Amino acid sequence: MLLNLFYDLLNDLSDSAMIKIPVIALCTFVTSYLMIKALSYLPKSKYIIG
């Protein structure tokens, strides 16, 4: 879901795939990490995250 979101937002960034792919991947990884980090502060989060 995040990958599709960032692809739609950043697709017009550049015509070069060498720029688009790493930027979209980095945004996806960072956002996923921040979401998991935020979820870890919830009560009983070890049962949600693992």
CHARMM internal coordinates of N, CA and C (Angstrom, degrees):
IC EDIT
DIST 1 N 1 CA 1.4456
DIST 1 CA 1 C 1.5257
ANGL 1 N 1 CA 1 C 110.66
DIST 1 C 2 N 1.3174
ANGL 1 CA 1 C 2 N 115.53
DIHE 1 N 1 CA 1 C 2 N -43.05
DIST 2 N 2 CA 1.4606
ANGL 1 C 2 N 2 CA 118.00
DIHE 1 CA 1 C 2 N 2 CA 179.71
DIST 2 CA 2 C 1.5209
ANGL 2 N 2 CA 2 C 111.59
DIHE 1 C 2 N 2 CA 2 C -67.49
DIST 2 C 3 N 1.3110
ANGL 2 CA 2 C 3 N 116.19
DIHE 2 N 2 CA 2 C 3 N -38.96
DIST 3 N 3 CA 1.4577
ANGL 2 C 3 N 3 CA 119.92
DIHE 2 CA 2 C 3 N 3 CA 179.78
DIST 3 CA 3 C 1.5239
ANGL 3 N 3 CA 3 C 110.82
DIHE 2 C 3 N 3 CA 3 C -60.68
DIST 3 C 4 N 1.3121
ANGL 3 CA 3 C 4 N 117.12
DIHE 3 N 3 CA 3 C 4 N -44.04
DIST 4 N 4 CA 1.4688
ANGL 3 C 4 N 4 CA 120.36
DIHE 3 CA 3 C 4 N 4 CA 177.93
DIST 4 CA 4 C 1.5206
ANGL 4 N 4 CA 4 C 111.52
DIHE 3 C 4 N 4 CA 4 C -64.45
DIST 4 C 5 N 1.3238
ANGL 4 CA 4 C 5 N 116.56
DIHE 4 N 4 CA 4 C 5 N -38.95
DIST 5 N 5 CA 1.4606
ANGL 4 C 5 N 5 CA 120.81
DIHE 4 CA 4 C 5 N 5 CA 178.77
DIST 5 CA 5 C 1.5252
ANGL 5 N 5 CA 5 C 110.71
DIHE 4 C 5 N 5 CA 5 C -62.34
DIST 5 C 6 N 1.3363
ANGL 5 CA 5 C 6 N 116.42
DIHE 5 N 5 CA 5 C 6 N -49.88
DIST 6 N 6 CA 1.4597
ANGL 5 C 6 N 6 CA 119.16
DIHE 5 CA 5 C 6 N 6 CA -179.22
DIST 6 CA 6 C 1.5248
ANGL 6 N 6 CA 6 C 111.98
DIHE 5 C 6 N 6 CA 6 C -69.28
DIST 6 C 7 N 1.3155
ANGL 6 CA 6 C 7 N 117.82
DIHE 6 N 6 CA 6 C 7 N -31.43
DIST 7 N 7 CA 1.4619
ANGL 6 C 7 N 7 CA 119.63
DIHE 6 CA 6 C 7 N 7 CA 176.32
DIST 7 CA 7 C 1.5269
ANGL 7 N 7 CA 7 C 110.11
DIHE 6 C 7 N 7 CA 7 C -63.63
DIST 7 C 8 N 1.3247
ANGL 7 CA 7 C 8 N 116.72
DIHE 7 N 7 CA 7 C 8 N -44.22
DIST 8 N 8 CA 1.4608
ANGL 7 C 8 N 8 CA 119.52
DIHE 7 CA 7 C 8 N 8 CA 179.55
DIST 8 CA 8 C 1.5255
ANGL 8 N 8 CA 8 C 111.61
DIHE 7 C 8 N 8 CA 8 C -65.50
DIST 8 C 9 N 1.3326
ANGL 8 CA 8 C 9 N 117.01
DIHE 8 N 8 CA 8 C 9 N -38.03
DIST 9 N 9 CA 1.4607
ANGL 8 C 9 N 9 CA 120.36
DIHE 8 CA 8 C 9 N 9 CA -178.18
DIST 9 CA 9 C 1.5280
ANGL 9 N 9 CA 9 C 112.71
DIHE 8 C 9 N 9 CA 9 C -74.41
DIST 9 C 10 N 1.3188
ANGL 9 CA 9 C 10 N 117.26
DIHE 9 N 9 CA 9 C 10 N -38.06
DIST 10 N 10 CA 1.4608
ANGL 9 C 10 N 10 CA 120.55
DIHE 9 CA 9 C 10 N 10 CA -170.94
DIST 10 CA 10 C 1.5228
ANGL 10 N 10 CA 10 C 114.58
DIHE 9 C 10 N 10 CA 10 C -109.47
DIST 10 C 11 N 1.3053
ANGL 10 CA 10 C 11 N 118.20
DIHE 10 N 10 CA 10 C 11 N 8.74
DIST 11 N 11 CA 1.4628
ANGL 10 C 11 N 11 CA 120.66
DIHE 10 CA 10 C 11 N 11 CA -177.30
DIST 11 CA 11 C 1.5245
ANGL 11 N 11 CA 11 C 112.04
DIHE 10 C 11 N 11 CA 11 C -64.07
DIST 11 C 12 N 1.3120
ANGL 11 CA 11 C 12 N 117.46
DIHE 11 N 11 CA 11 C 12 N -34.71
DIST 12 N 12 CA 1.4640
ANGL 11 C 12 N 12 CA 120.80
DIHE 11 CA 11 C 12 N 12 CA -178.13
DIST 12 CA 12 C 1.5272
ANGL 12 N 12 CA 12 C 112.35
DIHE 11 C 12 N 12 CA 12 C -86.58
DIST 12 C 13 N 1.3287
ANGL 12 CA 12 C 13 N 117.21
DIHE 12 N 12 CA 12 C 13 N 10.83
DIST 13 N 13 CA 1.4631
ANGL 12 C 13 N 13 CA 121.94
DIHE 12 CA 12 C 13 N 13 CA -178.11
DIST 13 CA 13 C 1.5257
ANGL 13 N 13 CA 13 C 111.84
DIHE 12 C 13 N 13 CA 13 C -61.50
DIST 13 C 14 N 1.3061
ANGL 13 CA 13 C 14 N 115.60
DIHE 13 N 13 CA 13 C 14 N -46.80
DIST 14 N 14 CA 1.4664
ANGL 13 C 14 N 14 CA 120.27
DIHE 13 CA 13 C 14 N 14 CA -177.79
DIST 14 CA 14 C 1.5204
ANGL 14 N 14 CA 14 C 108.50
DIHE 13 C 14 N 14 CA 14 C -157.57
DIST 14 C 15 N 1.3194
ANGL 14 CA 14 C 15 N 116.06
DIHE 14 N 14 CA 14 C 15 N 161.27
DIST 15 N 15 CA 1.4625
ANGL 14 C 15 N 15 CA 120.16
DIHE 14 CA 14 C 15 N 15 CA 175.94
DIST 15 CA 15 C 1.5193
ANGL 15 N 15 CA 15 C 111.36
DIHE 14 C 15 N 15 CA 15 C -83.99
DIST 15 C 16 N 1.3140
ANGL 15 CA 15 C 16 N 116.73
DIHE 15 N 15 CA 15 C 16 N -16.89
DIST 16 N 16 CA 1.4522
ANGL 15 C 16 N 16 CA 121.55
DIHE 15 CA 15 C 16 N 16 CA -176.59
DIST 16 CA 16 C 1.5291
ANGL 16 N 16 CA 16 C 110.89
DIHE 15 C 16 N 16 CA 16 C -83.71
DIST 16 C 17 N 1.3200
ANGL 16 CA 16 C 17 N 115.87
DIHE 16 N 16 CA 16 C 17 N 125.92
DIST 17 N 17 CA 1.4614
ANGL 16 C 17 N 17 CA 120.79
DIHE 16 CA 16 C 17 N 17 CA 177.84
DIST 17 CA 17 C 1.5217
ANGL 17 N 17 CA 17 C 111.27
DIHE 16 C 17 N 17 CA 17 C -70.02
DIST 17 C 18 N 1.3406
ANGL 17 CA 17 C 18 N 117.06
DIHE 17 N 17 CA 17 C 18 N -23.31
DIST 18 N 18 CA 1.4636
ANGL 17 C 18 N 18 CA 120.62
DIHE 17 CA 17 C 18 N 18 CA 179.06
DIST 18 CA 18 C 1.5254
ANGL 18 N 18 CA 18 C 111.63
DIHE 17 C 18 N 18 CA 18 C -67.84
DIST 18 C 19 N 1.3058
ANGL 18 CA 18 C 19 N 117.32
DIHE 18 N 18 CA 18 C 19 N -20.08
DIST 19 N 19 CA 1.4627
ANGL 18 C 19 N 19 CA 121.59
DIHE 18 CA 18 C 19 N 19 CA 177.79
DIST 19 CA 19 C 1.5226
ANGL 19 N 19 CA 19 C 110.24
DIHE 18 C 19 N 19 CA 19 C -97.46
DIST 19 C 20 N 1.3357
ANGL 19 CA 19 C 20 N 116.90
DIHE 19 N 19 CA 19 C 20 N -45.54
DIST 20 N 20 CA 1.4615
ANGL 19 C 20 N 20 CA 121.10
DIHE 19 CA 19 C 20 N 20 CA -174.94
DIST 20 CA 20 C 1.5218
ANGL 20 N 20 CA 20 C 113.33
DIHE 19 C 20 N 20 CA 20 C -63.30
DIST 20 C 21 N 1.3134
ANGL 20 CA 20 C 21 N 117.52
DIHE 20 N 20 CA 20 C 21 N -48.47
DIST 21 N 21 CA 1.4665
ANGL 20 C 21 N 21 CA 120.95
DIHE 20 CA 20 C 21 N 21 CA -173.43
DIST 21 CA 21 C 1.5235
ANGL 21 N 21 CA 21 C 112.22
DIHE 20 C 21 N 21 CA 21 C -62.97
DIST 21 C 22 N 1.3434
ANGL 21 CA 21 C 22 N 120.09
DIHE 21 N 21 CA 21 C 22 N -48.64
DIST 22 N 22 CA 1.4675
ANGL 21 C 22 N 22 CA 118.12
DIHE 21 CA 21 C 22 N 22 CA 178.13
DIST 22 CA 22 C 1.5307
ANGL 22 N 22 CA 22 C 113.90
DIHE 21 C 22 N 22 CA 22 C -64.69
DIST 22 C 23 N 1.3339
ANGL 22 CA 22 C 23 N 117.48
DIHE 22 N 22 CA 22 C 23 N -36.91
DIST 23 N 23 CA 1.4640
ANGL 22 C 23 N 23 CA 120.22
DIHE 22 CA 22 C 23 N 23 CA 179.88
DIST 23 CA 23 C 1.5221
ANGL 23 N 23 CA 23 C 110.62
DIHE 22 C 23 N 23 CA 23 C -66.48
DIST 23 C 24 N 1.3101
ANGL 23 CA 23 C 24 N 117.68
DIHE 23 N 23 CA 23 C 24 N -45.13
DIST 24 N 24 CA 1.4641
ANGL 23 C 24 N 24 CA 121.43
DIHE 23 CA 23 C 24 N 24 CA 179.04
DIST 24 CA 24 C 1.5238
ANGL 24 N 24 CA 24 C 110.18
DIHE 23 C 24 N 24 CA 24 C -64.67
DIST 24 C 25 N 1.3392
ANGL 24 CA 24 C 25 N 117.45
DIHE 24 N 24 CA 24 C 25 N -41.74
DIST 25 N 25 CA 1.4607
ANGL 24 C 25 N 25 CA 120.77
DIHE 24 CA 24 C 25 N 25 CA 179.08
DIST 25 CA 25 C 1.5206
ANGL 25 N 25 CA 25 C 111.20
DIHE 24 C 25 N 25 CA 25 C -64.50
DIST 25 C 26 N 1.3236
ANGL 25 CA 25 C 26 N 117.36
DIHE 25 N 25 CA 25 C 26 N -43.73
DIST 26 N 26 CA 1.4605
ANGL 25 C 26 N 26 CA 120.68
DIHE 25 CA 25 C 26 N 26 CA 179.90
DIST 26 CA 26 C 1.5215
ANGL 26 N 26 CA 26 C 111.32
DIHE 25 C 26 N 26 CA 26 C -63.21
DIST 26 C 27 N 1.3134
ANGL 26 CA 26 C 27 N 117.20
DIHE 26 N 26 CA 26 C 27 N -43.69
DIST 27 N 27 CA 1.4706
ANGL 26 C 27 N 27 CA 120.46
DIHE 26 CA 26 C 27 N 27 CA 177.74
DIST 27 CA 27 C 1.5225
ANGL 27 N 27 CA 27 C 111.03
DIHE 26 C 27 N 27 CA 27 C -61.46
DIST 27 C 28 N 1.3164
ANGL 27 CA 27 C 28 N 117.10
DIHE 27 N 27 CA 27 C 28 N -41.20
DIST 28 N 28 CA 1.4640
ANGL 27 C 28 N 28 CA 121.39
DIHE 27 CA 27 C 28 N 28 CA 179.76
DIST 28 CA 28 C 1.5211
ANGL 28 N 28 CA 28 C 110.96
DIHE 27 C 28 N 28 CA 28 C -65.11
DIST 28 C 29 N 1.3342
ANGL 28 CA 28 C 29 N 117.83
DIHE 28 N 28 CA 28 C 29 N -45.77
DIST 29 N 29 CA 1.4546
ANGL 28 C 29 N 29 CA 121.23
DIHE 28 CA 28 C 29 N 29 CA -179.20
DIST 29 CA 29 C 1.5264
ANGL 29 N 29 CA 29 C 111.84
DIHE 28 C 29 N 29 CA 29 C -64.78
DIST 29 C 30 N 1.3279
ANGL 29 CA 29 C 30 N 116.93
DIHE 29 N 29 CA 29 C 30 N -43.60
DIST 30 N 30 CA 1.4652
ANGL 29 C 30 N 30 CA 120.75
DIHE 29 CA 29 C 30 N 30 CA -178.76
DIST 30 CA 30 C 1.5204
ANGL 30 N 30 CA 30 C 110.69
DIHE 29 C 30 N 30 CA 30 C -65.73
DIST 30 C 31 N 1.3158
ANGL 30 CA 30 C 31 N 117.45
DIHE 30 N 30 CA 30 C 31 N -43.71
DIST 31 N 31 CA 1.4585
ANGL 30 C 31 N 31 CA 120.37
DIHE 30 CA 30 C 31 N 31 CA 179.70
DIST 31 CA 31 C 1.5273
ANGL 31 N 31 CA 31 C 111.43
DIHE 30 C 31 N 31 CA 31 C -65.72
DIST 31 C 32 N 1.3199
ANGL 31 CA 31 C 32 N 117.44
DIHE 31 N 31 CA 31 C 32 N -39.72
DIST 32 N 32 CA 1.4674
ANGL 31 C 32 N 32 CA 120.96
DIHE 31 CA 31 C 32 N 32 CA 176.94
DIST 32 CA 32 C 1.5220
ANGL 32 N 32 CA 32 C 110.74
DIHE 31 C 32 N 32 CA 32 C -62.21
DIST 32 C 33 N 1.3345
ANGL 32 CA 32 C 33 N 116.40
DIHE 32 N 32 CA 32 C 33 N -43.64
DIST 33 N 33 CA 1.4615
ANGL 32 C 33 N 33 CA 120.41
DIHE 32 CA 32 C 33 N 33 CA 178.96
DIST 33 CA 33 C 1.5265
ANGL 33 N 33 CA 33 C 110.88
DIHE 32 C 33 N 33 CA 33 C -62.09
DIST 33 C 34 N 1.3219
ANGL 33 CA 33 C 34 N 117.05
DIHE 33 N 33 CA 33 C 34 N -44.98
DIST 34 N 34 CA 1.4615
ANGL 33 C 34 N 34 CA 120.21
DIHE 33 CA 33 C 34 N 34 CA -179.24
DIST 34 CA 34 C 1.5231
ANGL 34 N 34 CA 34 C 111.98
DIHE 33 C 34 N 34 CA 34 C -65.35
DIST 34 C 35 N 1.3344
ANGL 34 CA 34 C 35 N 117.24
DIHE 34 N 34 CA 34 C 35 N -35.72
DIST 35 N 35 CA 1.4645
ANGL 34 C 35 N 35 CA 120.11
DIHE 34 CA 34 C 35 N 35 CA 177.60
DIST 35 CA 35 C 1.5262
ANGL 35 N 35 CA 35 C 110.97
DIHE 34 C 35 N 35 CA 35 C -66.50
DIST 35 C 36 N 1.3211
ANGL 35 CA 35 C 36 N 117.60
DIHE 35 N 35 CA 35 C 36 N -42.63
DIST 36 N 36 CA 1.4643
ANGL 35 C 36 N 36 CA 121.19
DIHE 35 CA 35 C 36 N 36 CA 178.51
DIST 36 CA 36 C 1.5181
ANGL 36 N 36 CA 36 C 110.13
DIHE 35 C 36 N 36 CA 36 C -66.58
DIST 36 C 37 N 1.3233
ANGL 36 CA 36 C 37 N 117.41
DIHE 36 N 36 CA 36 C 37 N -39.88
DIST 37 N 37 CA 1.4646
ANGL 36 C 37 N 37 CA 120.88
DIHE 36 CA 36 C 37 N 37 CA 178.13
DIST 37 CA 37 C 1.5218
ANGL 37 N 37 CA 37 C 110.50
DIHE 36 C 37 N 37 CA 37 C -62.94
DIST 37 C 38 N 1.3215
ANGL 37 CA 37 C 38 N 117.80
DIHE 37 N 37 CA 37 C 38 N -41.22
DIST 38 N 38 CA 1.4661
ANGL 37 C 38 N 38 CA 121.31
DIHE 37 CA 37 C 38 N 38 CA 177.95
DIST 38 CA 38 C 1.5259
ANGL 38 N 38 CA 38 C 110.87
DIHE 37 C 38 N 38 CA 38 C -66.53
DIST 38 C 39 N 1.3286
ANGL 38 CA 38 C 39 N 117.10
DIHE 38 N 38 CA 38 C 39 N -39.18
DIST 39 N 39 CA 1.4641
ANGL 38 C 39 N 39 CA 120.32
DIHE 38 CA 38 C 39 N 39 CA 178.20
DIST 39 CA 39 C 1.5220
ANGL 39 N 39 CA 39 C 111.99
DIHE 38 C 39 N 39 CA 39 C -65.74
DIST 39 C 40 N 1.3117
ANGL 39 CA 39 C 40 N 117.10
DIHE 39 N 39 CA 39 C 40 N -27.65
DIST 40 N 40 CA 1.4645
ANGL 39 C 40 N 40 CA 120.12
DIHE 39 CA 39 C 40 N 40 CA -177.40
DIST 40 CA 40 C 1.5188
ANGL 40 N 40 CA 40 C 112.34
DIHE 39 C 40 N 40 CA 40 C -68.67
DIST 40 C 41 N 1.3088
ANGL 40 CA 40 C 41 N 117.91
DIHE 40 N 40 CA 40 C 41 N -17.83
DIST 41 N 41 CA 1.4625
ANGL 40 C 41 N 41 CA 120.88
DIHE 40 CA 40 C 41 N 41 CA 178.70
DIST 41 CA 41 C 1.5315
ANGL 41 N 41 CA 41 C 113.14
DIHE 40 C 41 N 41 CA 41 C -85.20
DIST 41 C 42 N 1.3123
ANGL 41 CA 41 C 42 N 117.48
DIHE 41 N 41 CA 41 C 42 N -7.03
DIST 42 N 42 CA 1.4616
ANGL 41 C 42 N 42 CA 120.39
DIHE 41 CA 41 C 42 N 42 CA 178.64
DIST 42 CA 42 C 1.5221
ANGL 42 N 42 CA 42 C 109.58
DIHE 41 C 42 N 42 CA 42 C -75.36
DIST 42 C 43 N 1.3399
ANGL 42 CA 42 C 43 N 116.78
DIHE 42 N 42 CA 42 C 43 N 151.42
DIST 43 N 43 CA 1.4686
ANGL 42 C 43 N 43 CA 118.82
DIHE 42 CA 42 C 43 N 43 CA 174.90
DIST 43 CA 43 C 1.5250
ANGL 43 N 43 CA 43 C 110.04
DIHE 42 C 43 N 43 CA 43 C -64.11
DIST 43 C 44 N 1.3249
ANGL 43 CA 43 C 44 N 115.93
DIHE 43 N 43 CA 43 C 44 N 141.83
DIST 44 N 44 CA 1.4698
ANGL 43 C 44 N 44 CA 123.24
DIHE 43 CA 43 C 44 N 44 CA 179.76
DIST 44 CA 44 C 1.5223
ANGL 44 N 44 CA 44 C 111.77
DIHE 43 C 44 N 44 CA 44 C 61.26
DIST 44 C 45 N 1.3155
ANGL 44 CA 44 C 45 N 118.32
DIHE 44 N 44 CA 44 C 45 N 29.21
DIST 45 N 45 CA 1.4599
ANGL 44 C 45 N 45 CA 121.79
DIHE 44 CA 44 C 45 N 45 CA -176.95
DIST 45 CA 45 C 1.5215
ANGL 45 N 45 CA 45 C 112.15
DIHE 44 C 45 N 45 CA 45 C -69.85
DIST 45 C 46 N 1.3218
ANGL 45 CA 45 C 46 N 117.30
DIHE 45 N 45 CA 45 C 46 N -22.30
DIST 46 N 46 CA 1.4739
ANGL 45 C 46 N 46 CA 118.12
DIHE 45 CA 45 C 46 N 46 CA 179.37
DIST 46 CA 46 C 1.5118
ANGL 46 N 46 CA 46 C 111.16
DIHE 45 C 46 N 46 CA 46 C -65.10
DIST 46 C 47 N 1.3164
ANGL 46 CA 46 C 47 N 118.43
DIHE 46 N 46 CA 46 C 47 N -22.33
DIST 47 N 47 CA 1.4586
ANGL 46 C 47 N 47 CA 121.39
DIHE 46 CA 46 C 47 N 47 CA 176.81
DIST 47 CA 47 C 1.5223
ANGL 47 N 47 CA 47 C 111.76
DIHE 46 C 47 N 47 CA 47 C -82.39
DIST 47 C 48 N 1.3336
ANGL 47 CA 47 C 48 N 116.88
DIHE 47 N 47 CA 47 C 48 N -23.26
DIST 48 N 48 CA 1.4640
ANGL 47 C 48 N 48 CA 121.67
DIHE 47 CA 47 C 48 N 48 CA 178.38
DIST 48 CA 48 C 1.5176
ANGL 48 N 48 CA 48 C 110.11
DIHE 47 C 48 N 48 CA 48 C -83.70
DIST 48 C 49 N 1.3343
ANGL 48 CA 48 C 49 N 116.42
DIHE 48 N 48 CA 48 C 49 N -49.46
DIST 49 N 49 CA 1.4603
ANGL 48 C 49 N 49 CA 121.85
DIHE 48 CA 48 C 49 N 49 CA -173.59
DIST 49 CA 49 C 1.5153
ANGL 49 N 49 CA 49 C 111.70
DIHE 48 C 49 N 49 CA 49 C -83.97
DIST 49 C 50 N 1.3071
ANGL 49 CA 49 C 50 N 116.22
DIHE 49 N 49 CA 49 C 50 N -42.63
DIST 50 N 50 CA 1.4558
ANGL 49 C 50 N 50 CA 120.13
DIHE 49 CA 49 C 50 N 50 CA -179.87
DIST 50 CA 50 C 1.4832
ANGL 50 N 50 CA 50 C 113.22
DIHE 49 C 50 N 50 CA 50 C 113.30
END
COOR INIT
IC SEED 1 N 1 CA 1 C
IC BUILD
